[in-house]
Amino acid sequence: MSRVHNMSYHFYSHVANMALFST
């Protein structure tokens, strides 16, 4: 697992969390 992939996953998770809170 590369660090870039980990960062991308973390970013996606953060966006998903924001969307959930927005709903």
C-alpha positions, 0 to 999 in steps of 0.5 A: 500500500503506497502512501499516496493511496493512503492519502487519497483514501483519507481524503475520500473518507474526509469528504464522505464524512462532510457529506454525511454531516451535511445531509 
